[in-house]
Amino acid sequence: MPNVFTTEWLSAQAYLMGWKIVGRLPLPLTAALCTRAADYASDDGKGMNQLRKNLSRVVGPENVTRTLVRDAMRSYARYWLEAFRLPQIAGDPGVVKRIDDRLVGKTHLDAAVAAPTGTILVLPHSGNWDMAGMYFAATYGTFTTVAERLKPEILFDAFVDFRTTLGFRVIPHIPAPGSPPVMEQLADVLTAGGTICLLGDRDLKGTGVPVTFFGEETTMPTGAARLAQETGASLHVVHSWFEGTTAHPEWGLSVSAPLPTGDIAATVRAQAAIMEQNIAAHPADWHLLQPFWSADRKPA
């Protein structure tokens, strides 16, 4: 145990306790607590000004109501509640079937996975992408994804363990010494006919392709488009959103037709266009409390 209880260490302990405790408590209790905490935060919690600013791009400033902000925070809180419960319900045939019954674009996914060229699924931070991954792993088998190497290391290890229990293979975005570069590892998966899933809305480095998103300029990462061009893998935009309620959950999931991959910039913009349409249909489920558009980012 460290001598100083740093913010990072305390945060890590909170996540670890969440996985140990939340899944063992009754869902009605945890759902009620989750909803109450979200409502409290939505009044004037940290990040609310940025959330309102982000939502104003999606729905227009006149439509950023108190109800929409509350629903967005309830959705975000629901993601974490489900994340802490997922190890207990991973692979549950009833849950998998409920997601499968609502899956839009299943024929696209079936065809992609059956092909020998590999599959790339790219999605935004919407709904519960871990639940979507659990569904994929239970239905089609293991896939590979990339995770940010969080600090402290105990937190990163916990997230890797969590996603491994769901059937994911996780590659850290900073490879271990002696390991091949991340893009090389992902390309190897695809050339072997495997599947990779990548979150593709947030460009953390700000060095991606410029796109117009809800009428304003931002940038989006090129990794999925670049891998598709280099390997010939099929590239699809996936979207996850919430249905039902926190206490009585259902999940929506869609898979697009394959995108053209001849030009990287054009492919990223095509991804953005599909994500924009999907997010507009479910704005409260896009978990975005930080600056996203170029106008909101601090100069480097």
C-alpha angles and dihedrals in degrees: 000000000000119000092230123051098225123189089250092052093047091048090051091051090052091055092046091050089049092058092045099047115020096063091054095053124086112272094229090057097046092042091054093048091046092052093047092050091049092050091050092050093046092062095067109325128149112294096017095120091053091045091054090047091051094047090050089064091052102043104012126263093268091060098051094105128173087251093056092049090048091049091049091054091045088053092049092048090048090056090058094043090053092044090058091047098043098087088061095049101033110134094008102160092218094053092044091051093049090054092044092052090057098041112125115205097021091150089060091052094045092051094046095050092046092053119090095227100079131251132250119198114190122185143165127244093273134134109336113327091177089058088050089051091049089053092050094048092048093048105034106015137252121341133185127245138169125242130195111247097244126199132269097042091230089065093049090049090050092053091047091050091047094053093041090058087056092055100263126137106217127205117190113236087232105052122224115258109285094019121120119257115279095248090052091051091049092047089053090054091052097046087053088057096256133137130248128191121204133180103232112177104077117066100200095184095043091227100110132105116303111244135175106237119182088343098308134091123255135141131248130199121263101209099104094044092046093050091048091052094046098044105028091238120156112256122209135173112229125196129196125193138164127257129175116022136295090261094041103031131192127169136218123211133176135183122200128222113267114286124230108257106189096109121035097212092047091049093051090050090050089052090050092051092054092044090050092054092047095046091048088058092052107022097159091058096059103099103215119143096147134070111286109160120074092243091061098047120099115243112262 
